[in-house]
């Protein structure tokens, strides 16, 4: 089929590349000339493991091309996939300006009847409003239509996007009354080679699936972080507690990992979107609000503990190892490491950071954070160091060399990814999230670990 993918950001570029790998003829439409120029040179505008190579292979195959001409992209398309951004406003509502602009462009340039899939993350009711908008444009243009719009939420994790697309747990499609069985089958055919369940719902339910999935994952992270606070106050170990509840098949261990909190472009945005959608319908959404509040407080609490350990933060030099919101990405949106940096700065600390991928993005956004080329350079002369993002290179650091470069001796394991015994043997004072030290100084339950990807 001829597939037009509109918007070549994170979701759009991964979607376009993977559909080309599956044998479709894909034309990506992007209005950002700088982004198009980078893609023409074989450079991706963000870091995602494996994407550079896959992008090059599909461009070489001739199945993947890019343009800024909507008439070229939409004139012969059998299916159009909308993948533009829907950033959060200050009140949590999704900004649908780009989605609506795409609906207008489709109405203006669509060359034949096609099926439109809305992959952008949107609030409930958006699929119907986009469908009505583009069909009004088609009717005004030449009386053609109607064209169906089908909700098709994506479930791509940064750092694992290619694998998530090519080995999905499910594919979700949400239809309106305009979408016939044949229309739905056009989109289903794109995903059948993936051998995943294809779930077809009404459009409203499909839209809410994405919000609900991310909000539930965020809930688990905030729950375990709040529980970790109780462990710190009571002498229990959060890792022992997790090891005790994770075997319960009703609970499991995924996304029960204490730390600085969740971040990125999905979980924070979807929690706030649920709150906003509930507010529009006079619903308090108390649980979602609590999830958001706990997460916002988590890095601030770490700053408080560092202040207590150092006898205040004024003039103290604090090194943050990792600035991206998680490993294997350069995404710094809602990064807990940067929230911690702000809290440290407000208390008078000097903040120095390093990250294998996110340094340039942080430099542009927060130039007051001193940038170091390596972890050892970052901690040189520091009063404390914080493992803020568990990049493998930081988890496996030579801790004796780390201690030798530091002025102080405090190492805060903000991801509970280090061996406390190893840290202590290097002459460092070990602080972590929910790991309460016994009188002998050994963190209770330190060997118990349940990992999760946030």
Secondary structure, DSSP 8 states (H G I E B T S, - for coil): -EEEEE--SHHHHHHHHHHHHTT-EEEEE---HHHHHHHHTT--SS-BTTHHHHHHHHHHHTSEEEES-HHHHHSS-SEEEE-----B-TTS-B--HHHHHHHHHHHHH--S--EEEE-S---TTHHHHHHHHHHHHHHHHHS-----EEE------TTSHHHHHHT-S-EEEEE-TT--HHHHHHHHHHHGGG---EEEEEHHHHHHHHHHHHHHHHHHHHHHHHHHHHHHHHT--HHHHHHHHTTSTTT-STT---SS---SSSHHHHHHHHHHHHHHTT---HHHHHHHHHHHHHHHHHHHHHHHHHT--TT-EEEEE--SSSSSB---TT-HHHHHHHHHHHTT-EEEEE-TTTHHHHHHH-TTSEE-SSHHHHHTT-SEEEE-S--HHHHT--HHHHHHH-SS-EEEETTS-S-HHHHHHTT-EEEESS--B-TTS-BTTTT-------
